[in-house]
Amino acid sequence: MDIKDCLDHSCLSDVDKEKLIALNNPKVIKIIDEYIGLCKPAEARVIDDSPEDLDYIRKLAIHNGEEIELALDGHTVHFDGYHDQARDKEHTCLLVPRGEQHKYGKHINTINRDEGLKEILEIMDGCMKDKTVLIRFYSLGPNNSKFCIPALQITDSAYVAHSEDILYRQGYEEFERLNGSEDFFYFVHSAGELTDKKVSKNIEKRRIYIDLQENRVLSVNNQYAGNSLGLKKLALRLAINRAINENWLAEHMFISAVYPLDKSRKSYFLGAFPSACGKTSTAMVPGNTIVGDDIAYLRINEEGEVKAVNIENGIFGIIKDVGPRDDPVIYKTLQSPNETIFSNVLISDGKPYWTGMGKQIEIPDRGINWASSKVGEWFKGFCCDDEGNEIKFSHPNSRYTIKLEELDNVDEALHNPDGVKAAAIIYGGRDSDISVPVYETFNWNHGVFVGSSIESETTAATLGKAGVRKHQPMANLDFIVVPLGEYLQAHFDFGKRIVEGKQPVIFSTNYFLKDENGKYFDEILDKKIWLLWAEMRVSGICDAIKTPIGHIPKYEDLVSLFKEEFNHHYEKSRYISEFSVRIHKFLEKIDRIEAIYKEEENIPEELFNELDNQRKRLLKAREKYETDVISPFNF
């Protein structure tokens, strides 16, 4: 193939052609040639890693009206469309060969590969008319690292490109290092035709199609980052498939360094939590440092220990309830001059406002917000959503996008190409009446079982009906693009390859246990105590109590931690209420999990063995103590 012949497009300048030719990568050229021909942009720009090119992207987002400058230097706001405020699960589909859709289970939306490609390519025909297409190169993971997966992004949205510049490491040089290799992911995105408010117009033709065969994602007629930013959860889906085939793990996990109270040592913890279960707040516990808040790649090194990296360089976080008391580090960053993109908040006089930002903040009565593309200027008391309800000033899923380096508590190992040693993994859920605040699993296989059994209760604030339990294995269900049995088997097999004695210790947490009056036992910052105890266990500093579910803290250790950290006395009555093992509740959960997995194909035998062992331990304890609720002091 003659590379120069493939770049015979009038929308490409000679300078941009030379940037592509310099990569010496026929597959890159072929992809760009194909999608410029299909999407028909008026102009194409190839962006390398230079400061000049990155500045061009920031200015283009403002020039196009995709972002609006705010009062603080570097701050901008972006508004997604009224009907484009979250991941579109219905139209996010995995392309699979004919006859194979039954293999993937109920959790994956699938579509016949030939039919899906035909449909989305027809929708994308001419979708970039009169617009500039941006050709971007990124690195998923630290540059020049064995963890790194190069990623090519083609998009007509400067907001998408700007967001990814904040969230990911630049990768033009990574593509140079490929030296012609086809080993990269690629993503093609178009916001499609825009309204006069600069939001996607043809939302009924919104599609996000994942093609594992080609390691690509095609996305059209959307702007919300979960649908449009290829490198985030869309790339996670591709990485999960690749990881399973290459014997590593791609997980929906934070990475934080946890310190004891005297700061004498440091242990890296990873954590997987479903939405609204405390993931970001755990990653940002005061006194610890953060490597990443969302996605981690895990590999076993030559010494047989687990190393992990944050594939990202920034945070795309929910801004609701980020305030000076509970999230002081993030709040300070959002109030300081730096490169920050707000999305779907209220803007008044050049300042952003969001729900829960602090009682001392007076919310303006008028401004522009997430609904302005539909209703014009927002004002207090406006009732105009699709159900006739009052439109809130800030959307519940409104976001902020910042670089991790802007945080005061960023860890020094953020860009370590070798990753950090994983000392522990936490699986967190949300339940009001089953599990204790923290416990340590017995071993790796037991920990995988616990992770595979995560449940999260819905809240009235999100779905209108509280207490519905949603199964969320490894807090990753929405992004698993392989049969569930394969995914779980990969976790069991991963543990077998770790050298004995070097396996991360696996813990379970639950911050949402309630008393008989429906009040939470835990304050928001109490999670620091549970982390401090887990760090002590990892470091071999304290003993624990063996129970049917795992090892729980001794009362005297918690009393000491609460006193040292908060100068607060941890009552014995609270300890008994929080750490009693509710046998019947755990047995009911086991029945639910067993029923779910019996409906899936090829679930690992190891999982059912752990499930049976857990049930036997619980039944034996109930028989021994002749009660369904066993005090921790009985064990």
TAWORA-V537280 format. One record per residue. N is the residue number from 1. RES is the residue in three letters. SS is DSSP state (2 for helix, 1 for strand, 0 for the rest). NEAR is the number of other C-alpha atoms within 10 Angstrom. D_LAST is the distance of its C-alpha to the last C-alpha in whole Angstrom. Layout:
N|RES|SS|NEAR|D_LAST / N|RES|SS|NEAR|D_LAST
This chain:
1|MET|0|8|72 / 2|ASP|0|8|74 / 3|ILE|2|18|71 / 4|LYS|2|12|74 / 5|ASP|2|10|75 / 6|CYS|2|15|72 / 7|LEU|0|23|72 / 8|ASP|0|12|75 / 9|HIS|0|15|74 / 10|SER|0|10|76 / 11|CYS|0|17|73 / 12|LEU|1|19|72 / 13|SER|0|15|74 / 14|ASP|2|10|75 / 15|VAL|2|10|73 / 16|ASP|2|17|70 / 17|LYS|2|19|71 / 18|GLU|2|14|71 / 19|LYS|2|15|67 / 20|LEU|2|23|67 / 21|ILE|2|15|69 / 22|ALA|0|11|68 / 23|LEU|0|19|64 / 24|ASN|0|17|66 / 25|ASN|0|18|64 / 26|PRO|2|17|65 / 27|LYS|2|15|62 / 28|VAL|2|20|62 / 29|ILE|2|21|66 / 30|LYS|2|14|65 / 31|ILE|2|17|63 / 32|ILE|2|20|64 / 33|ASP|2|17|68 / 34|GLU|2|12|66 / 35|TYR|2|19|65 / 36|ILE|2|22|67 / 37|GLY|2|13|70 / 38|LEU|2|16|67 / 39|CYS|2|24|66 / 40|LYS|0|21|70 / 41|PRO|0|21|69 / 42|ALA|0|15|72 / 43|GLU|1|19|71 / 44|ALA|1|24|68 / 45|ARG|1|19|67 / 46|VAL|1|20|65 / 47|ILE|0|21|62 / 48|ASP|0|20|62 / 49|ASP|0|16|59 / 50|SER|0|10|62 / 51|PRO|2|8|62 / 52|GLU|2|10|65 / 53|ASP|2|13|63 / 54|LEU|2|17|60 / 55|ASP|2|11|62 / 56|TYR|2|13|64 / 57|ILE|2|21|61 / 58|ARG|2|20|60 / 59|LYS|2|14|64 / 60|LEU|2|19|64 / 61|ALA|2|21|61 / 62|ILE|2|17|63 / 63|HIS|2|12|66 / 64|ASN|0|14|65 / 65|GLY|0|17|63 / 66|GLU|0|21|60 / 67|GLU|0|24|59 / 68|ILE|1|18|60 / 69|GLU|1|18|60 / 70|LEU|0|19|58 / 71|ALA|0|13|59 / 72|LEU|0|17|57 / 73|ASP|0|12|58 / 74|GLY|0|14|57 / 75|HIS|1|23|55 / 76|THR|1|25|56 / 77|VAL|1|26|55 / 78|HIS|1|26|55 / 79|PHE|0|29|55 / 80|ASP|0|25|54 / 81|GLY|0|24|56 / 82|TYR|0|18|55 / 83|HIS|0|18|53 / 84|ASP|0|21|52 / 85|GLN|0|22|49 / 86|ALA|0|14|46 / 87|ARG|0|16|45 / 88|ASP|0|17|48 / 89|LYS|0|13|45 / 90|GLU|0|10|48 / 91|HIS|0|17|50 / 92|THR|1|22|48 / 93|CYS|1|22|49 / 94|LEU|1|24|48 / 95|LEU|1|23|51 / 96|VAL|1|21|51 / 97|PRO|0|14|54 / 98|ARG|0|12|55 / 99|GLY|0|8|53 / 100|GLU|0|11|50 / 101|GLN|2|18|48 / 102|HIS|2|11|46 / 103|LYS|2|16|44 / 104|TYR|2|21|42 / 105|GLY|0|17|40 / 106|LYS|0|13|40 / 107|HIS|0|14|39 / 108|ILE|0|21|42 / 109|ASN|0|18|46 / 110|THR|1|23|48 / 111|ILE|1|20|52 / 112|ASN|1|16|54 / 113|ARG|2|20|55 / 114|ASP|2|12|59 / 115|GLU|2|13|59 / 116|GLY|2|20|57 / 117|LEU|2|17|59 / 118|LYS|2|10|62 / 119|GLU|2|13|61 / 120|ILE|2|18|59 / 121|LEU|2|16|62 / 122|GLU|2|13|65 / 123|ILE|2|17|63 / 124|MET|2|23|63 / 125|ASP|0|15|67 / 126|GLY|0|18|68 / 127|CYS|0|22|65 / 128|MET|0|26|66 / 129|LYS|0|16|70 / 130|ASP|0|12|71 / 131|LYS|0|19|68 / 132|THR|1|19|67 / 133|VAL|1|27|64 / 134|LEU|1|22|62 / 135|ILE|1|20|61 / 136|ARG|1|23|58 / 137|PHE|1|25|56 / 138|TYR|1|27|53 / 139|SER|1|28|50 / 140|LEU|1|29|47 / 141|GLY|0|28|45 / 142|PRO|0|25|46 / 143|ASN|0|21|50 / 144|ASN|0|16|51 / 145|SER|0|17|47 / 146|LYS|0|12|46 / 147|PHE|0|23|44 / 148|CYS|0|20|47 / 149|ILE|1|22|48 / 150|PRO|1|26|52 / 151|ALA|1|26|52 / 152|LEU|1|24|56 / 153|GLN|1|23|56 / 154|ILE|1|27|59 / 155|THR|1|26|59 / 156|ASP|0|24|62 / 157|SER|0|27|59 / 158|ALA|2|24|60 / 159|TYR|2|28|56 / 160|VAL|2|25|54 / 161|ALA|2|26|56 / 162|HIS|2|21|55 / 163|SER|2|24|52 / 164|GLU|2|26|51 / 165|ASP|2|22|53 / 166|ILE|2|21|50 / 167|LEU|2|23|47 / 168|TYR|0|22|48 / 169|ARG|1|22|50 / 170|GLN|1|25|54 / 171|GLY|0|24|55 / 172|TYR|2|23|58 / 173|GLU|2|17|58 / 174|GLU|2|20|55 / 175|PHE|2|25|58 / 176|GLU|2|15|60 / 177|ARG|2|13|58 / 178|LEU|2|15|57 / 179|ASN|0|12|61 / 180|GLY|0|14|62 / 181|SER|0|14|58 / 182|GLU|0|13|57 / 183|ASP|0|12|54 / 184|PHE|0|19|53 / 185|PHE|1|23|52 / 186|TYR|1|23|54 / 187|PHE|1|23|54 / 188|VAL|1|24|57 / 189|HIS|1|30|57 / 190|SER|1|25|59 / 191|ALA|0|25|59 / 192|GLY|0|28|62 / 193|GLU|0|20|65 / 194|LEU|1|14|64 / 195|THR|0|12|65 / 196|ASP|0|9|67 / 197|LYS|0|16|63 / 198|LYS|0|19|63 / 199|VAL|0|26|60 / 200|SER|1|24|60 / 201|LYS|0|19|62 / 202|ASN|0|15|61 / 203|ILE|2|17|58 / 204|GLU|2|9|58 / 205|LYS|2|16|59 / 206|ARG|0|24|56 / 207|ARG|1|25|54 / 208|ILE|1|27|52 / 209|TYR|1|23|52 / 210|ILE|1|28|50 / 211|ASP|1|19|52 / 212|LEU|0|19|49 / 213|GLN|0|11|52 / 214|GLU|0|11|54 / 215|ASN|0|19|51 / 216|ARG|1|22|53 / 217|VAL|1|27|52 / 218|LEU|1|24|55 / 219|SER|1|28|55 / 220|VAL|1|28|57 / 221|ASN|0|27|58 / 222|ASN|0|32|55 / 223|GLN|0|29|54 / 224|TYR|0|25|50 / 225|ALA|2|23|49 / 226|GLY|2|18|46 / 227|ASN|2|27|49 / 228|SER|2|29|52 / 229|LEU|0|25|50 / 230|GLY|2|29|50 / 231|LEU|2|27|48 / 232|LYS|2|21|45 / 233|LYS|2|20|43 / 234|LEU|2|23|46 / 235|ALA|2|22|46 / 236|LEU|2|24|42 / 237|ARG|2|26|43 / 238|LEU|2|26|45 / 239|ALA|2|25|43 / 240|ILE|2|23|40 / 241|ASN|2|20|43 / 242|ARG|2|16|44 / 243|ALA|2|19|41 / 244|ILE|2|19|40 / 245|ASN|2|12|43 / 246|GLU|2|11|43 / 247|ASN|0|15|39 / 248|TRP|0|20|38 / 249|LEU|1|23|36 / 250|ALA|1|23|37 / 251|GLU|1|24|35 / 252|HIS|0|23|34 / 253|MET|0|28|32 / 254|PHE|1|26|33 / 255|ILE|1|30|33 / 256|SER|1|28|32 / 257|ALA|1|27|32 / 258|VAL|1|26|29 / 259|TYR|0|19|29 / 260|PRO|0|19|27 / 261|LEU|0|12|28 / 262|ASP|0|6|31 / 263|LYS|0|10|32 / 264|SER|0|7|32 / 265|ARG|0|12|31 / 266|LYS|0|16|31 / 267|SER|1|19|29 / 268|TYR|1|23|30 / 269|PHE|1|29|28 / 270|LEU|1|29|29 / 271|GLY|1|30|28 / 272|ALA|1|29|29 / 273|PHE|1|30|29 / 274|PRO|0|25|31 / 275|SER|0|14|33 / 276|ALA|0|16|32 / 277|CYS|0|22|29 / 278|GLY|0|22|29 / 279|LYS|2|21|30 / 280|THR|2|21|33 / 281|SER|2|18|32 / 282|THR|2|24|29 / 283|ALA|2|24|32 / 284|MET|0|27|33 / 285|VAL|0|23|31 / 286|PRO|0|16|33 / 287|GLY|0|13|33 / 288|ASN|0|22|32 / 289|THR|1|23|35 / 290|ILE|1|26|36 / 291|VAL|1|34|37 / 292|GLY|1|26|37 / 293|ASP|0|27|36 / 294|ASP|0|26|37 / 295|ILE|0|23|37 / 296|ALA|1|28|36 / 297|TYR|1|24|38 / 298|LEU|1|23|36 / 299|ARG|1|26|37 / 300|ILE|1|19|36 / 301|ASN|0|15|39 / 302|GLU|0|9|40 / 303|GLU|0|9|37 / 304|GLY|0|15|35 / 305|GLU|0|19|33 / 306|VAL|1|25|33 / 307|LYS|1|19|35 / 308|ALA|1|28|36 / 309|VAL|1|30|39 / 310|ASN|1|28|39 / 311|ILE|0|29|42 / 312|GLU|0|28|43 / 313|ASN|0|24|45 / 314|GLY|1|25|44 / 315|ILE|1|20|43 / 316|PHE|1|23|44 / 317|GLY|1|18|41 / 318|ILE|1|17|41 / 319|ILE|0|27|42 / 320|LYS|0|19|41 / 321|ASP|0|16|39 / 322|VAL|0|21|40 / 323|GLY|0|20|41 / 324|PRO|0|15|41 / 325|ARG|0|12|38 / 326|ASP|0|17|35 / 327|ASP|0|17|37 / 328|PRO|2|14|40 / 329|VAL|2|19|40 / 330|ILE|2|22|41 / 331|TYR|2|19|43 / 332|LYS|2|14|45 / 333|THR|2|18|46 / 334|LEU|2|25|47 / 335|GLN|0|13|49 / 336|SER|0|14|51 / 337|PRO|0|13|54 / 338|ASN|0|15|53 / 339|GLU|0|18|53 / 340|THR|1|24|51 / 341|ILE|1|24|52 / 342|PHE|1|27|50 / 343|SER|1|29|51 / 344|ASN|0|30|51 / 345|VAL|0|30|50 / 346|LEU|1|29|53 / 347|ILE|1|24|56 / 348|SER|1|17|58 / 349|ASP|0|11|61 / 350|GLY|0|16|59 / 351|LYS|1|17|56 / 352|PRO|1|25|52 / 353|TYR|1|23|50 / 354|TRP|0|25|47 / 355|THR|0|19|45 / 356|GLY|0|14|42 / 357|MET|0|19|44 / 358|GLY|0|15|44 / 359|LYS|0|9|45 / 360|GLN|0|6|47 / 361|ILE|0|10|49 / 362|GLU|0|9|52 / 363|ILE|0|16|52 / 364|PRO|0|14|56 / 365|ASP|0|11|57 / 366|ARG|1|17|59 / 367|GLY|1|21|59 / 368|ILE|1|22|58 / 369|ASN|0|30|55 / 370|TRP|0|28|54 / 371|ALA|0|25|56 / 372|SER|2|18|59 / 373|SER|2|19|60 / 374|LYS|2|14|60 / 375|VAL|2|16|61 / 376|GLY|0|13|63 / 377|GLU|0|13|62 / 378|TRP|1|22|59 / 379|PHE|1|16|59 / 380|LYS|0|14|56 / 381|GLY|0|13|56 / 382|PHE|0|16|57 / 383|CYS|1|15|56 / 384|CYS|0|13|57 / 385|ASP|0|14|54 / 386|ASP|0|8|55 / 387|GLU|0|7|53 / 388|GLY|0|9|55 / 389|ASN|0|11|52 / 390|GLU|1|13|53 / 391|ILE|0|20|52 / 392|LYS|0|21|50 / 393|PHE|0|27|51 / 394|SER|0|24|49 / 395|HIS|0|22|47 / 396|PRO|0|18|44 / 397|ASN|0|14|44 / 398|SER|0|22|46 / 399|ARG|1|22|45 / 400|TYR|1|22|46 / 401|THR|1|24|47 / 402|ILE|1|25|47 / 403|LYS|1|21|47 / 404|LEU|2|23|44 / 405|GLU|2|14|46 / 406|GLU|2|19|47 / 407|LEU|0|18|43 / 408|ASP|0|13|43 / 409|ASN|0|20|39 / 410|VAL|1|19|40 / 411|ASP|0|18|39 / 412|GLU|0|12|42 / 413|ALA|0|16|40 / 414|LEU|0|23|42 / 415|HIS|0|20|44 / 416|ASN|0|16|43 / 417|PRO|0|17|45 / 418|ASP|0|17|42 / 419|GLY|0|25|39 / 420|VAL|1|23|36 / 421|LYS|1|21|33 / 422|ALA|1|24|30 / 423|ALA|1|23|27 / 424|ALA|1|23|25 / 425|ILE|1|23|25 / 426|ILE|1|29|24 / 427|TYR|1|27|24 / 428|GLY|1|28|24 / 429|GLY|1|32|24 / 430|ARG|1|27|25 / 431|ASP|0|22|23 / 432|SER|0|19|23 / 433|ASP|0|17|20 / 434|ILE|0|22|18 / 435|SER|0|25|16 / 436|VAL|0|23|15 / 437|PRO|0|23|17 / 438|VAL|1|26|16 / 439|TYR|1|26|14 / 440|GLU|1|26|15 / 441|THR|0|22|16 / 442|PHE|0|17|16 / 443|ASN|0|15|19 / 444|TRP|2|19|23 / 445|ASN|2|20|23 / 446|HIS|2|23|20 / 447|GLY|2|25|21 / 448|VAL|2|23|24 / 449|PHE|2|23|23 / 450|VAL|2|23|21 / 451|GLY|2|27|24 / 452|SER|2|23|26 / 453|SER|0|24|24 / 454|ILE|0|26|25 / 455|GLU|1|24|26 / 456|SER|1|23|28 / 457|GLU|1|20|29 / 458|THR|0|19|32 / 459|THR|0|15|34 / 460|ALA|2|11|37 / 461|ALA|2|9|38 / 462|THR|2|10|38 / 463|LEU|2|9|39 / 464|GLY|0|8|40 / 465|LYS|0|11|37 / 466|ALA|0|12|33 / 467|GLY|0|13|30 / 468|VAL|0|14|31 / 469|ARG|1|16|29 / 470|LYS|1|14|31 / 471|HIS|1|19|30 / 472|GLN|0|19|30 / 473|PRO|2|26|29 / 474|MET|2|27|29 / 475|ALA|2|26|31 / 476|ASN|0|21|34 / 477|LEU|2|16|35 / 478|ASP|2|14|38 / 479|PHE|2|19|39 / 480|ILE|0|22|38 / 481|VAL|0|25|42 / 482|VAL|0|20|41 / 483|PRO|0|20|39 / 484|LEU|2|25|36 / 485|GLY|2|19|35 / 486|GLU|2|17|37 / 487|TYR|2|20|35 / 488|LEU|2|23|32 / 489|GLN|2|18|33 / 490|ALA|2|20|34 / 491|HIS|2|21|31 / 492|PHE|2|19|29 / 493|ASP|2|13|32 / 494|PHE|2|20|32 / 495|GLY|2|19|29 / 496|LYS|2|13|31 / 497|ARG|2|14|33 / 498|ILE|0|20|31 / 499|VAL|0|15|31 / 500|GLU|0|10|28 / 501|GLY|0|9|26 / 502|LYS|0|15|28 / 503|GLN|0|21|26 / 504|PRO|0|23|25 / 505|VAL|1|22|22 / 506|ILE|1|27|21 / 507|PHE|1|25|19 / 508|SER|1|25|19 / 509|THR|1|23|20 / 510|ASN|1|25|21 / 511|TYR|0|25|23 / 512|PHE|0|24|24 / 513|LEU|0|20|21 / 514|LYS|1|17|23 / 515|ASP|0|14|22 / 516|GLU|0|8|24 / 517|ASN|0|6|27 / 518|GLY|0|10|27 / 519|LYS|0|11|27 / 520|TYR|1|14|25 / 521|PHE|0|18|22 / 522|ASP|0|16|23 / 523|GLU|0|9|27 / 524|ILE|2|15|28 / 525|LEU|2|16|28 / 526|ASP|2|16|24 / 527|LYS|2|20|24 / 528|LYS|2|21|25 / 529|ILE|2|20|22 / 530|TRP|2|21|20 / 531|LEU|2|22|22 / 532|LEU|2|18|22 / 533|TRP|2|24|19 / 534|ALA|2|28|19 / 535|GLU|2|25|22 / 536|MET|2|17|21 / 537|ARG|2|18|18 / 538|VAL|2|18|22 / 539|SER|0|14|23 / 540|GLY|0|9|21 / 541|ILE|0|10|20 / 542|CYS|0|14|17 / 543|ASP|0|13|13 / 544|ALA|0|16|11 / 545|ILE|1|16|7 / 546|LYS|1|17|7 / 547|THR|0|19|6 / 548|PRO|0|20|9 / 549|ILE|0|23|12 / 550|GLY|0|19|11 / 551|HIS|1|18|10 / 552|ILE|1|23|10 / 553|PRO|0|23|12 / 554|LYS|0|18|11 / 555|TYR|2|18|12 / 556|GLU|2|10|15 / 557|ASP|2|16|16 / 558|LEU|2|20|17 / 559|VAL|2|18|18 / 560|SER|2|15|21 / 561|LEU|2|21|22 / 562|PHE|2|17|23 / 563|LYS|2|13|25 / 564|GLU|2|12|26 / 565|GLU|2|13|27 / 566|PHE|2|12|28 / 567|ASN|0|11|28 / 568|HIS|0|12|26 / 569|HIS|0|13|23 / 570|TYR|0|17|20 / 571|GLU|0|11|19 / 572|LYS|2|13|15 / 573|SER|2|8|16 / 574|ARG|2|13|17 / 575|TYR|2|20|14 / 576|ILE|2|15|12 / 577|SER|2|20|15 / 578|GLU|2|22|15 / 579|PHE|2|22|11 / 580|SER|0|22|10 / 581|VAL|1|25|10 / 582|ARG|1|21|13 / 583|ILE|2|22|13 / 584|HIS|2|16|17 / 585|LYS|2|15|18 / 586|PHE|2|18|17 / 587|LEU|2|17|18 / 588|GLU|2|13|22 / 589|LYS|2|16|22 / 590|ILE|2|17|21 / 591|ASP|2|13|24 / 592|ARG|2|14|26 / 593|ILE|2|19|26 / 594|GLU|2|16|27 / 595|ALA|2|11|30 / 596|ILE|2|12|31 / 597|TYR|2|18|31 / 598|LYS|2|11|32 / 599|GLU|0|11|35 / 600|GLU|0|15|36 / 601|GLU|0|15|38 / 602|ASN|0|15|37 / 603|ILE|0|18|33 / 604|PRO|0|17|31 / 605|GLU|2|11|30 / 606|GLU|2|16|27 / 607|LEU|2|23|26 / 608|PHE|2|16|26 / 609|ASN|2|14|24 / 610|GLU|2|17|21 / 611|LEU|2|19|21 / 612|ASP|2|13|21 / 613|ASN|2|14|18 / 614|GLN|2|19|16 / 615|ARG|2|20|17 / 616|LYS|2|14|16 / 617|ARG|2|15|13 / 618|LEU|2|21|12 / 619|LEU|2|16|14 / 620|LYS|2|12|12 / 621|ALA|2|20|9 / 622|ARG|2|19|12 / 623|GLU|2|11|13 / 624|LYS|2|9|11 / 625|TYR|2|13|9 / 626|GLU|0|10|13 / 627|THR|0|13|13 / 628|ASP|0|17|14 / 629|VAL|1|17|12 / 630|ILE|1|20|8 / 631|SER|0|17|8 / 632|PRO|2|20|6 / 633|PHE|2|12|6 / 634|ASN|2|9|4 / 635|PHE|0|13|0
